Amino acid sequence: MANLQNIRRRIRSVKSIQKITNAMDMIARSRFNAARDTLLMNLPYVEKTRDIIRRLMSQMKGLEDQSPYIMTRQELKEIQERADGKFLFLVIASDKGLAGAYASNVFKEAHETIEYDGDDEGSDTETQEENFHKRNFDAVKDLKKAPRQQQLKATKGVATAGARRARPSGGGSSAGGNVGVAKEYNDAGYIDDVELITVGRKATTHFKQRGYNIIKQYHGISERPSYQYAQEIANLIIERFMSGEILDVTMIYTRFNSAISCTPDDVTLLPIITDDYAANTNTKEEYIYEPDIVSVLNNFLPQRLATRIYGAMLQSAASELSSRMNAMSNATDNAQELVGKLNLYYNKVRQAGITNEINEIVGGAEALK
């Protein structure tokens, strides 16, 4: 028979855990509200910068050689085939755990993106731009919910993965299958051809253990991102891209849909393909740019990049807090259910003990007769 003292001790332990999870739920809930408000306030600015860059790009056809940030798809393929450069990935995850599958989903998306073989076709940079800003917030009733891209890696088939597919790897052929980037190591002991910038301790620990070269890491800002760090990351990305060491830059983050829904996603930051914008633009207005459109684009694009990274950090923060809020709420409910089962079990064991004692007393009395 189970010991009543052990059952009581277990009930107290579960109740203590329930208090902790309930407190974490309330903290995450209050921080989530603040994070969502910040995200909503930032959206108009992000959307305006997106509209500006779309208008600029719609008139950049034929001027690709005048800006280091843009090129045609054909130029990109030629550069990637002959250049010996690396691929930079910005991975935004969490500093702490206890947020359900939030971090593991980001890591899964990151590995799928880094090791993508580039077989899918059919999307473009403009489609990624659209999907990057779609959302469905509880506080914004007039916006439609953004479905996740059916072909999530289509753009990588043209940009990032296309280059790795064109360069043979040790793990297989150069025309298909998983690329060998996750199996090839350079002299420094890091996985070849890939560099990472990580936001969150979880991301840093995960990729360090798997041999990736992390050139910059940011800790303690996943729940409360600052534009200062987004600007710093953007400057680092631009510096690496302009030096020619990096062929393209991809960001992996978590898109916030609602308080109960968030999906990991990836988006190409650099370079920008003019073909995609020219094919998808619907703008008919013509503007006169001073001093000229190329100068405006070259000065505006770094600001747009920082804004885009900051927007992704805000979406990831809201996603992390909502995931933690839901996880702690579920843990609190499960603890309450477990306490009820333990109380029922305790009462059964106690009743069985009382019944056994009564039987012993009755048996002893009968023996004395």
Contacts in CASP RR format, 6 or more apart in sequence:
PFRMAT RR
TARGET T0000
AUTHOR 0000-0000-0000
METHOD contacts of the structure
MODEL  1
MANLQNIRRRIRSVKSIQKITNAMDMIARSRFNAARDTLLMNLPYVEKTR
DIIRRLMSQMKGLEDQSPYIMTRQELKEIQERADGKFLFLVIASDKGLAG
AYASNVFKEAHETIEYDGDDEGSDTETQEENFHKRNFDAVKDLKKAPRQQ
QLKATKGVATAGARRARPSGGGSSAGGNVGVAKEYNDAGYIDDVELITVG
RKATTHFKQRGYNIIKQYHGISERPSYQYAQEIANLIIERFMSGEILDVT
MIYTRFNSAISCTPDDVTLLPIITDDYAANTNTKEEYIYEPDIVSVLNNF
LPQRLATRIYGAMLQSAASELSSRMNAMSNATDNAQELVGKLNLYYNKVR
QAGITNEINEIVGGAEALK
1 349 0 8 1.000
1 352 0 8 1.000
1 353 0 8 1.000
2 345 0 8 1.000
2 349 0 8 1.000
4 346 0 8 1.000
4 349 0 8 1.000
4 350 0 8 1.000
7 342 0 8 1.000
7 345 0 8 1.000
7 346 0 8 1.000
7 349 0 8 1.000
8 346 0 8 1.000
10 342 0 8 1.000
11 339 0 8 1.000
11 342 0 8 1.000
11 343 0 8 1.000
11 346 0 8 1.000
14 335 0 8 1.000
14 338 0 8 1.000
14 339 0 8 1.000
14 342 0 8 1.000
15 335 0 8 1.000
15 339 0 8 1.000
17 331 0 8 1.000
17 335 0 8 1.000
18 332 0 8 1.000
18 335 0 8 1.000
18 336 0 8 1.000
18 339 0 8 1.000
21 328 0 8 1.000
21 331 0 8 1.000
21 332 0 8 1.000
21 335 0 8 1.000
22 328 0 8 1.000
22 332 0 8 1.000
24 98 0 8 1.000
24 324 0 8 1.000
24 328 0 8 1.000
25 325 0 8 1.000
25 328 0 8 1.000
25 329 0 8 1.000
25 331 0 8 1.000
25 332 0 8 1.000
28 321 0 8 1.000
28 322 0 8 1.000
28 324 0 8 1.000
28 325 0 8 1.000
28 328 0 8 1.000
29 325 0 8 1.000
31 223 0 8 1.000
31 224 0 8 1.000
31 321 0 8 1.000
32 259 0 8 1.000
32 318 0 8 1.000
32 321 0 8 1.000
32 322 0 8 1.000
32 325 0 8 1.000
35 223 0 8 1.000
35 224 0 8 1.000
35 314 0 8 1.000
35 317 0 8 1.000
35 318 0 8 1.000
35 321 0 8 1.000
36 137 0 8 1.000
36 139 0 8 1.000
36 256 0 8 1.000
36 259 0 8 1.000
36 318 0 8 1.000
38 314 0 8 1.000
39 137 0 8 1.000
39 256 0 8 1.000
39 311 0 8 1.000
39 314 0 8 1.000
39 315 0 8 1.000
39 317 0 8 1.000
39 318 0 8 1.000
40 137 0 8 1.000
40 139 0 8 1.000
40 140 0 8 1.000
42 310 0 8 1.000
42 311 0 8 1.000
42 314 0 8 1.000
43 133 0 8 1.000
43 135 0 8 1.000
45 307 0 8 1.000
46 133 0 8 1.000
46 307 0 8 1.000
46 308 0 8 1.000
46 311 0 8 1.000
47 133 0 8 1.000
49 300 0 8 1.000
49 303 0 8 1.000
49 304 0 8 1.000
49 307 0 8 1.000
49 308 0 8 1.000
50 129 0 8 1.000
50 133 0 8 1.000
50 304 0 8 1.000
52 300 0 8 1.000
52 304 0 8 1.000
53 272 0 8 1.000
53 297 0 8 1.000
53 300 0 8 1.000
53 301 0 8 1.000
53 304 0 8 1.000
54 126 0 8 1.000
54 129 0 8 1.000
54 277 0 8 1.000
54 281 0 8 1.000
54 283 0 8 1.000
55 281 0 8 1.000
55 283 0 8 1.000
55 285 0 8 1.000
55 287 0 8 1.000
56 293 0 8 1.000
56 296 0 8 1.000
56 297 0 8 1.000
56 300 0 8 1.000
57 70 0 8 1.000
57 272 0 8 1.000
57 274 0 8 1.000
57 277 0 8 1.000
57 278 0 8 1.000
57 281 0 8 1.000
57 297 0 8 1.000
58 277 0 8 1.000
58 278 0 8 1.000
58 281 0 8 1.000
58 283 0 8 1.000
59 286 0 8 1.000
59 293 0 8 1.000
60 67 0 8 1.000
60 70 0 8 1.000
60 274 0 8 1.000
60 277 0 8 1.000
60 278 0 8 1.000
60 293 0 8 1.000
60 294 0 8 1.000
60 297 0 8 1.000
61 274 0 8 1.000
61 278 0 8 1.000
62 274 0 8 1.000
63 293 0 8 1.000
63 294 0 8 1.000
64 70 0 8 1.000
64 71 0 8 1.000
64 72 0 8 1.000
64 75 0 8 1.000
64 274 0 8 1.000
66 294 0 8 1.000
67 294 0 8 1.000
67 297 0 8 1.000
67 298 0 8 1.000
67 301 0 8 1.000
68 241 0 8 1.000
68 242 0 8 1.000
68 298 0 8 1.000
69 241 0 8 1.000
69 270 0 8 1.000
69 271 0 8 1.000
69 272 0 8 1.000
69 297 0 8 1.000
69 298 0 8 1.000
69 301 0 8 1.000
70 271 0 8 1.000
70 272 0 8 1.000
70 273 0 8 1.000
70 274 0 8 1.000
70 297 0 8 1.000
71 79 0 8 1.000
71 271 0 8 1.000
71 272 0 8 1.000
71 273 0 8 1.000
71 274 0 8 1.000
72 273 0 8 1.000
72 274 0 8 1.000
72 275 0 8 1.000
73 158 0 8 1.000
73 273 0 8 1.000
73 275 0 8 1.000
73 276 0 8 1.000
76 158 0 8 1.000
76 159 0 8 1.000
76 248 0 8 1.000
76 271 0 8 1.000
76 273 0 8 1.000
77 162 0 8 1.000
77 166 0 8 1.000
79 247 0 8 1.000
80 162 0 8 1.000
80 163 0 8 1.000
80 166 0 8 1.000
80 247 0 8 1.000
80 248 0 8 1.000
81 163 0 8 1.000
81 166 0 8 1.000
81 167 0 8 1.000
83 163 0 8 1.000
83 244 0 8 1.000
83 247 0 8 1.000
85 193 0 8 1.000
85 244 0 8 1.000
85 245 0 8 1.000
85 246 0 8 1.000
85 247 0 8 1.000
86 193 0 8 1.000
86 194 0 8 1.000
86 195 0 8 1.000
86 245 0 8 1.000
86 246 0 8 1.000
86 247 0 8 1.000
87 114 0 8 1.000
87 160 0 8 1.000
87 163 0 8 1.000
87 164 0 8 1.000
87 181 0 8 1.000
87 193 0 8 1.000
87 194 0 8 1.000
87 195 0 8 1.000
87 246 0 8 1.000
87 247 0 8 1.000
87 248 0 8 1.000
87 249 0 8 1.000
87 250 0 8 1.000
88 195 0 8 1.000
88 196 0 8 1.000
88 197 0 8 1.000
88 237 0 8 1.000
88 240 0 8 1.000
88 241 0 8 1.000
88 246 0 8 1.000
88 248 0 8 1.000
88 249 0 8 1.000
88 250 0 8 1.000
89 110 0 8 1.000
89 113 0 8 1.000
89 114 0 8 1.000
89 194 0 8 1.000
89 195 0 8 1.000
89 196 0 8 1.000
89 197 0 8 1.000
89 249 0 8 1.000
89 250 0 8 1.000
89 251 0 8 1.000
89 252 0 8 1.000
90 196 0 8 1.000
90 197 0 8 1.000
90 199 0 8 1.000
90 233 0 8 1.000
90 237 0 8 1.000
90 249 0 8 1.000
90 250 0 8 1.000
90 251 0 8 1.000
90 252 0 8 1.000
90 253 0 8 1.000
90 269 0 8 1.000
90 309 0 8 1.000
91 106 0 8 1.000
91 107 0 8 1.000
91 110 0 8 1.000
91 196 0 8 1.000
91 197 0 8 1.000
91 198 0 8 1.000
91 199 0 8 1.000
91 203 0 8 1.000
91 207 0 8 1.000
91 252 0 8 1.000
92 106 0 8 1.000
92 199 0 8 1.000
92 200 0 8 1.000
92 203 0 8 1.000
92 222 0 8 1.000
92 251 0 8 1.000
92 252 0 8 1.000
92 253 0 8 1.000
92 254 0 8 1.000
92 312 0 8 1.000
92 313 0 8 1.000
92 316 0 8 1.000
93 102 0 8 1.000
93 103 0 8 1.000
93 106 0 8 1.000
93 107 0 8 1.000
93 198 0 8 1.000
93 199 0 8 1.000
93 200 0 8 1.000
93 202 0 8 1.000
93 203 0 8 1.000
93 206 0 8 1.000
93 222 0 8 1.000
93 316 0 8 1.000
94 102 0 8 1.000
94 103 0 8 1.000
94 200 0 8 1.000
94 201 0 8 1.000
94 202 0 8 1.000
94 203 0 8 1.000
94 222 0 8 1.000
94 223 0 8 1.000
94 320 0 8 1.000
95 200 0 8 1.000
95 201 0 8 1.000
95 202 0 8 1.000
95 219 0 8 1.000
95 220 0 8 1.000
95 221 0 8 1.000
95 222 0 8 1.000
95 223 0 8 1.000
96 201 0 8 1.000
96 202 0 8 1.000
96 222 0 8 1.000
97 103 0 8 1.000
97 202 0 8 1.000
97 324 0 8 1.000
98 324 0 8 1.000
98 327 0 8 1.000
98 328 0 8 1.000
99 320 0 8 1.000
99 323 0 8 1.000
99 324 0 8 1.000
99 327 0 8 1.000
100 323 0 8 1.000
100 324 0 8 1.000
100 326 0 8 1.000
100 327 0 8 1.000
101 323 0 8 1.000
102 254 0 8 1.000
102 262 0 8 1.000
102 319 0 8 1.000
102 320 0 8 1.000
102 323 0 8 1.000
102 324 0 8 1.000
103 202 0 8 1.000
103 203 0 8 1.000
103 206 0 8 1.000
105 254 0 8 1.000
105 264 0 8 1.000
106 203 0 8 1.000
106 252 0 8 1.000
106 253 0 8 1.000
106 254 0 8 1.000
106 264 0 8 1.000
107 203 0 8 1.000
107 206 0 8 1.000
108 264 0 8 1.000
109 252 0 8 1.000
109 264 0 8 1.000
109 265 0 8 1.000
109 266 0 8 1.000
110 207 0 8 1.000
110 252 0 8 1.000
110 266 0 8 1.000
111 182 0 8 1.000
112 153 0 8 1.000
113 153 0 8 1.000
113 156 0 8 1.000
113 160 0 8 1.000
113 250 0 8 1.000
113 252 0 8 1.000
113 266 0 8 1.000
114 181 0 8 1.000
114 182 0 8 1.000
114 194 0 8 1.000
115 178 0 8 1.000
115 179 0 8 1.000
115 180 0 8 1.000
115 181 0 8 1.000
115 182 0 8 1.000
116 153 0 8 1.000
116 156 0 8 1.000
116 157 0 8 1.000
116 160 0 8 1.000
116 161 0 8 1.000
116 179 0 8 1.000
117 161 0 8 1.000
117 165 0 8 1.000
117 176 0 8 1.000
117 177 0 8 1.000
117 178 0 8 1.000
117 179 0 8 1.000
118 153 0 8 1.000
118 156 0 8 1.000
118 157 0 8 1.000
118 161 0 8 1.000
118 162 0 8 1.000
118 165 0 8 1.000
118 176 0 8 1.000
119 157 0 8 1.000
119 176 0 8 1.000
119 177 0 8 1.000
120 151 0 8 1.000
120 153 0 8 1.000
120 154 0 8 1.000
120 156 0 8 1.000
120 157 0 8 1.000
121 151 0 8 1.000
121 154 0 8 1.000
121 157 0 8 1.000
121 158 0 8 1.000
122 151 0 8 1.000
122 154 0 8 1.000
123 149 0 8 1.000
123 151 0 8 1.000
123 154 0 8 1.000
123 155 0 8 1.000
124 154 0 8 1.000
124 155 0 8 1.000
124 158 0 8 1.000
124 273 0 8 1.000
124 275 0 8 1.000
124 276 0 8 1.000
124 279 0 8 1.000
124 280 0 8 1.000
125 155 0 8 1.000
125 159 0 8 1.000
125 268 0 8 1.000
125 272 0 8 1.000
125 273 0 8 1.000
125 276 0 8 1.000
125 277 0 8 1.000
126 276 0 8 1.000
126 277 0 8 1.000
126 279 0 8 1.000
126 280 0 8 1.000
126 281 0 8 1.000
127 149 0 8 1.000
127 154 0 8 1.000
127 155 0 8 1.000
127 276 0 8 1.000
127 280 0 8 1.000
128 149 0 8 1.000
128 155 0 8 1.000
128 267 0 8 1.000
128 268 0 8 1.000
131 146 0 8 1.000
131 148 0 8 1.000
131 149 0 8 1.000
131 265 0 8 1.000
131 267 0 8 1.000
132 255 0 8 1.000
132 265 0 8 1.000
132 267 0 8 1.000
132 308 0 8 1.000
132 312 0 8 1.000
134 143 0 8 1.000
134 144 0 8 1.000
134 145 0 8 1.000
134 146 0 8 1.000
135 143 0 8 1.000
135 146 0 8 1.000
135 255 0 8 1.000
135 256 0 8 1.000
135 257 0 8 1.000
135 315 0 8 1.000
136 143 0 8 1.000
136 144 0 8 1.000
136 145 0 8 1.000
136 146 0 8 1.000
136 257 0 8 1.000
136 258 0 8 1.000
136 261 0 8 1.000
137 143 0 8 1.000
137 256 0 8 1.000
137 258 0 8 1.000
138 258 0 8 1.000
138 259 0 8 1.000
145 257 0 8 1.000
145 258 0 8 1.000
146 255 0 8 1.000
146 257 0 8 1.000
148 263 0 8 1.000
148 265 0 8 1.000
149 265 0 8 1.000
152 265 0 8 1.000
152 266 0 8 1.000
153 161 0 8 1.000
153 266 0 8 1.000
155 268 0 8 1.000
156 162 0 8 1.000
156 250 0 8 1.000
156 266 0 8 1.000
156 268 0 8 1.000
157 165 0 8 1.000
158 273 0 8 1.000
159 248 0 8 1.000
159 268 0 8 1.000
159 271 0 8 1.000
159 273 0 8 1.000
160 247 0 8 1.000
160 248 0 8 1.000
160 250 0 8 1.000
160 268 0 8 1.000
161 179 0 8 1.000
163 247 0 8 1.000
163 248 0 8 1.000
164 179 0 8 1.000
164 180 0 8 1.000
164 181 0 8 1.000
164 193 0 8 1.000
165 174 0 8 1.000
165 175 0 8 1.000
165 176 0 8 1.000
165 179 0 8 1.000
166 174 0 8 1.000
167 174 0 8 1.000
167 193 0 8 1.000
168 174 0 8 1.000
169 179 0 8 1.000
169 180 0 8 1.000
169 181 0 8 1.000
169 183 0 8 1.000
169 184 0 8 1.000
170 180 0 8 1.000
170 183 0 8 1.000
170 184 0 8 1.000
171 178 0 8 1.000
171 180 0 8 1.000
171 183 0 8 1.000
172 180 0 8 1.000
181 191 0 8 1.000
181 192 0 8 1.000
181 193 0 8 1.000
181 194 0 8 1.000
182 191 0 8 1.000
184 191 0 8 1.000
184 192 0 8 1.000
184 193 0 8 1.000
185 191 0 8 1.000
185 192 0 8 1.000
185 211 0 8 1.000
186 192 0 8 1.000
188 213 0 8 1.000
189 211 0 8 1.000
190 211 0 8 1.000
190 212 0 8 1.000
190 213 0 8 1.000
191 210 0 8 1.000
191 211 0 8 1.000
191 212 0 8 1.000
191 213 0 8 1.000
194 212 0 8 1.000
194 213 0 8 1.000
195 213 0 8 1.000
195 214 0 8 1.000
195 215 0 8 1.000
195 240 0 8 1.000
195 246 0 8 1.000
196 207 0 8 1.000
196 212 0 8 1.000
196 213 0 8 1.000
196 214 0 8 1.000
196 215 0 8 1.000
197 214 0 8 1.000
197 215 0 8 1.000
197 216 0 8 1.000
197 217 0 8 1.000
197 218 0 8 1.000
197 233 0 8 1.000
197 236 0 8 1.000
197 237 0 8 1.000
198 204 0 8 1.000
198 207 0 8 1.000
198 214 0 8 1.000
198 216 0 8 1.000
198 217 0 8 1.000
198 218 0 8 1.000
199 217 0 8 1.000
199 218 0 8 1.000
199 221 0 8 1.000
199 222 0 8 1.000
199 225 0 8 1.000
199 229 0 8 1.000
199 233 0 8 1.000
199 313 0 8 1.000
199 316 0 8 1.000
200 217 0 8 1.000
200 218 0 8 1.000
200 219 0 8 1.000
200 220 0 8 1.000
200 221 0 8 1.000
200 222 0 8 1.000
201 219 0 8 1.000
201 220 0 8 1.000
203 217 0 8 1.000
204 214 0 8 1.000
204 217 0 8 1.000
204 219 0 8 1.000
207 214 0 8 1.000
208 214 0 8 1.000
215 236 0 8 1.000
215 240 0 8 1.000
216 233 0 8 1.000
216 236 0 8 1.000
218 229 0 8 1.000
218 233 0 8 1.000
221 229 0 8 1.000
221 313 0 8 1.000
222 316 0 8 1.000
222 317 0 8 1.000
222 320 0 8 1.000
223 317 0 8 1.000
223 320 0 8 1.000
223 321 0 8 1.000
224 317 0 8 1.000
225 310 0 8 1.000
225 313 0 8 1.000
225 314 0 8 1.000
225 316 0 8 1.000
225 317 0 8 1.000
227 306 0 8 1.000
227 310 0 8 1.000
229 313 0 8 1.000
230 306 0 8 1.000
230 307 0 8 1.000
230 309 0 8 1.000
230 310 0 8 1.000
230 311 0 8 1.000
230 313 0 8 1.000
231 306 0 8 1.000
231 310 0 8 1.000
233 306 0 8 1.000
233 309 0 8 1.000
234 302 0 8 1.000
234 305 0 8 1.000
234 306 0 8 1.000
234 309 0 8 1.000
235 302 0 8 1.000
235 306 0 8 1.000
237 246 0 8 1.000
237 249 0 8 1.000
237 269 0 8 1.000
237 270 0 8 1.000
237 305 0 8 1.000
238 270 0 8 1.000
238 302 0 8 1.000
238 305 0 8 1.000
240 246 0 8 1.000
240 249 0 8 1.000
241 249 0 8 1.000
241 270 0 8 1.000
241 271 0 8 1.000
246 270 0 8 1.000
248 268 0 8 1.000
248 270 0 8 1.000
248 271 0 8 1.000
249 268 0 8 1.000
249 269 0 8 1.000
249 270 0 8 1.000
250 266 0 8 1.000
250 267 0 8 1.000
250 268 0 8 1.000
250 269 0 8 1.000
251 266 0 8 1.000
251 267 0 8 1.000
251 268 0 8 1.000
251 269 0 8 1.000
251 308 0 8 1.000
251 309 0 8 1.000
251 312 0 8 1.000
252 264 0 8 1.000
252 265 0 8 1.000
252 266 0 8 1.000
253 264 0 8 1.000
253 265 0 8 1.000
253 266 0 8 1.000
253 267 0 8 1.000
253 312 0 8 1.000
253 313 0 8 1.000
253 315 0 8 1.000
253 316 0 8 1.000
254 262 0 8 1.000
254 263 0 8 1.000
254 264 0 8 1.000
254 265 0 8 1.000
254 315 0 8 1.000
254 316 0 8 1.000
254 319 0 8 1.000
254 320 0 8 1.000
255 262 0 8 1.000
255 263 0 8 1.000
255 264 0 8 1.000
255 265 0 8 1.000
255 315 0 8 1.000
255 319 0 8 1.000
256 262 0 8 1.000
256 315 0 8 1.000
256 316 0 8 1.000
256 318 0 8 1.000
256 319 0 8 1.000
256 322 0 8 1.000
257 263 0 8 1.000
258 322 0 8 1.000
259 322 0 8 1.000
259 325 0 8 1.000
259 326 0 8 1.000
260 322 0 8 1.000
260 326 0 8 1.000
262 318 0 8 1.000
262 319 0 8 1.000
262 322 0 8 1.000
262 323 0 8 1.000
267 308 0 8 1.000
267 312 0 8 1.000
269 305 0 8 1.000
269 308 0 8 1.000
269 309 0 8 1.000
270 305 0 8 1.000
272 301 0 8 1.000
289 295 0 8 1.000
289 296 0 8 1.000
290 296 0 8 1.000
END
